[in-house]
């Protein structure tokens, strides 16, 4: 084997190493992008949940209802508003977990745990109308999530 043959072999090996490195870099970049999207989604969900939690306190609900309706709210109206905020926060968190599972970032077990919780919460009397209103407000989005929750309720 001559020196030029060894140089040719070295060139081929070097080219393969560069190709493998580029493929690895592409995979890593794709994975980093998925994780970044998940963090952004989780941050949005967390902000929404924190906001709804802060405004579900009775005195704040009363103030908001007085300002938006111009009248003194009844205890029943306050409870309805608090329940609506609870469900809005729950749906935001559930949707985030579902989407992260769809992206392959959460395990099937984690999604099964969520499914069980969704079923427990939305099978309670009086909770289903909140889910129906949430779905109706989003007719063109979250199709897979809505179907998954509907299935979790009926099981």
Residue pairs with C-beta under 8 A, 6 or more apart in sequence:
34 103
34 104
34 105
35 105
37 103
38 100
38 103
38 105
41 96
41 99
41 100
42 96
42 100
44 92
44 96
45 92
45 93
45 95
45 96
48 88
48 89
48 92
49 89
49 92
49 93
52 85
52 86
52 88
52 89
52 92
53 85
53 89
54 60
55 61
55 64
55 85
56 81
56 82
56 85
56 86
58 78
58 82
61 73
61 78
61 81
61 82
61 85
62 73
62 78
64 81
65 73
65 77
65 78
65 81
66 72
66 73
73 81
83 126
83 130
84 130
87 127
87 130
87 131
87 134
88 134
90 121
91 131
91 134
94 114
94 118
94 145
94 149
95 142
95 145
97 106
97 110
97 111
97 114
98 111
98 114
98 144
98 145
98 148
99 145
100 106
101 107
101 108
101 110
101 111
102 144
115 148
115 152
118 149
118 152
118 153
119 152
119 153
119 155
121 127
122 128
122 131
122 149
122 152
122 153
123 153
128 153
131 149
131 153
135 146
138 146
